[in-house]
Amino acid sequence: MQRFWRGYVAREIAGDRREELLLFLEALKREEAKTMEDEYYKLNPLELLKKQMREHMVRGVRVTMSLFRLCSDDTTSYRRSKRKILIH
């Protein structure tokens, strides 16, 4: 019985260590990718400008779409109330 328990505990410990190692390696890859991206943009400043403009445009579209959604709800309720007034 004790042998089975020790085997179970050892497998659990090994699994935890594997997970920690995986998280560490993922963080290392992200850091390396970020460093390489920074170096790329240092060598190609025009590409950095293009990237920043794309991000700005996407952010602007998202804000515009969210405002449109807010306004469209208000507009439909306004149209409905106007239609009710005209019908009655």
Secondary structure, DSSP 8 states (H G I E B T S, - for coil): -HHHHHHHHHHHHHHHHHHHHHHHHHHHHHHHHHHHHHHHHHH-HHHHHHHHHHHHHHHHHHHHHHHHHHHHHHHHHHHHHHHHHHH-
